[in-house]
Amino acid sequence: MKRIRPAKLTIRARLTLVYGGLFLFAGLLLLGVTYVLVSHQLPQAKGGERVLSAPSANSASGQPAPPPQPIVGNAAVAPPYGSQLIVQKAVRETRNDALNSLLTQGGIALAVVGAAAIAFGWLIAGRMLRPLHRVTETARRIANATTADRGLHERIALDGPPDEVKELADTFDVMLERLDNSFDSQRRFIANASHELRTPLTLNRTLLEVALDPETVSPEVRQLGRTLLEINARHGRLIDGLLLLARSEHEVLDRSYVDLADIVEHVAQQVPPGAVTVEVASDEAPTSGDPVLLERLVQNLVENGVRHNLPEHGWVRVTSGAGPNNTVTLRVSNSGPVVPRYDIPSLFEPFRRLGADRLAASSGAGLGLSIVRAVAHAHGGDVTAEPRDEGGLVVTVALPAAEL
């Protein structure tokens, strides 16, 4: 049986309850003390418990007791028994009415002022927690940023007295700054290393081509040279992919109008004829961004669909068009081997391929889908992949539609 947990109150609600509870407790305590003090100050009827009715007949003589006689002289005249009883009753009723009125009016006043105190406590608690809301909003914007580098550039920069909340915000800003510097250093290292590696690869390719040029080269040496040239070309593609990945992780600021349908048709025409058939159904899909990066996105998806396919009678289907929520979509599906659903997330990681057979036979660098995801995120979009039951994948890219 599933255990139902009670809903937890927010900090603002708990602070309000604490403020209101303390105020009501103090008010009740003050009302009780006031009641005791007032009850001791009010006059009390003396002898009220003994004199309850008029004097009865004399038990010895059977005659009524004689009325009290006035005292002659300077002494006060003692009131008769009936008047004394009326005075004591009036004092008792007045005292009870005063105490009841104190409790009633004090309780009403305490309830009204308590409600006002709870309302003010709610407002004060909200104002006290406003800096925490600012920290939460900043953290949420950073977490929901399409690109990590843009989100980490943001700071809270909270103004105010040097209290605990200000210390928390400053510590959060220091953490963001260190993360931002770390990511920037990583991207600069990839870019610099890729540029530095290009020079020896270019030199090696030139030396191999010169060495293979003479006609006197033996077939064995020529075959070895061609193999080395293929390895060199693969390393070159790897370096180009790293450069493009480092570039595409930054948000695209310089945007221009792009129709994905034009890019799809252009890329499809560049696919060499072979065992895989490429089918295109492109509708208008206007968006804004970097045309070069978007072309690379489409090209990587089509090349992956062609490369990871059936050896015979394979197909790749590319469609584009308008999507929901003011977006445009690009969908690339292909035939191929069955892909387990739990392996889908790893396909978007750099240098990750599905299966050892792909690792051995693939001529790619393992950056295709990583670049696709980075380019999509840089343009404010997203990419998803779903396995087909018959084999192959359906990769869908959603980008914001262009504002016409």
C-alpha positions, 0 to 999 in steps of 0.5 A: 500500500502506497503511503501518502505523505502530507503536503509540506508547507512552504517556508513563507507559510511556516514563517507566517504560522510562527508569527501568527501563533506567537502573537495569538499566544502572547495575546491570550496570555495578556488577556488572561493576566488582565482578567485576573488583575481586573477581577481583583480590583473590582469590588466584591459583595461581602457576606453574599454567601451568608445572607441569601434571604430575609431573616426567618422567624425566631426559633425560640419565641416564634416572633419575627426578629426585630428590625435593626435600630439606627445608631444615634450619634455620629455613627452611620445608620445600618441599612435594613436587610432587604437593602443590603441584599439588593446592593450585594446582588447589584455589585455581584452582577456588575462585577460579572458583567464587567468581567464577561465584557472584558473577555468578550470584547478582548477576545474579539479585539484579539481575533481581529488584531490576530488576523491582521498580524497574520496578514502582515506576517505573510507580507513580511515573510514574502518580502524577507524571502524575495532575495531567495526568489531572485536566487531561485529564478537565476538558477532556473534560468541558468538550468533552462538555458539552451547553451551552457556558456550563455547561462553561466555568464549570468550573475545574481549580483544581489544588493543589500546588507551583508546578511545570510542571504547576501552571503548565499548569493555571493557564494553562488556567483563565485561558483558560477564564475568558476564554472564559466571559466572552466568551460571556457578553458575547456573550449579554448583547449579543444579549439587550440589543440585542433588548430595545432594538430592540423599543421602536422596532418597537412604536412603528413598528407603532403609528404605522402602524396609526394612519395606516391607520385613517382611511377617507380613506387612499388604496389606494396608501398603505394597501398601502404601510402593510400592506407596512411592517407585514409588514416590521415583523412580520418584524423582530419575529419576528427579535428574538423568535427572537434572545431565545429563542436566547439563552435556550435556550443556557443549560442548563435547571435548573428542570425539570418533567414534560413529555409530548412527545405532548401538545405534538405534538397541541397544535401540530398543532391550531394549524396552519392548514388548507392545501395541506400535510397534517399527520399525527400519530402520537404515543405517550407520550414522557415527559421533563423540561424547560421546557414553553415551550421544548419547545413552541417546539422542536416548533412550529419543526419543524412550521412548517419542515416546512410552509413548506419543502414542495411547493406542492401535495399536500405532507405533514408527518408528526410522530411521538413515542415511546420511543427507545433508551438511555433516551431519547424521540424526536420525528421530523418528516418532510416532503415537499419539494424535494431537499436535498443532504446536504452542506447539512444542517449549515448548516441548523442555523446562525443566519440560514442558509437553503437556496437563494436561493428560500427566502431570497426567499420565506420569511417566517421569520427563519432561526433555526428549526433553530438554536433547535431545536438550542439547546433540545435541547442545553439539555435534554441531548439532540441533533438530527439531520437526514437528507435523503429521496431523494424530497425533504424532510427527516427531523429527529429529536430525542432527549431524556433520558427522564423518571425515573418 
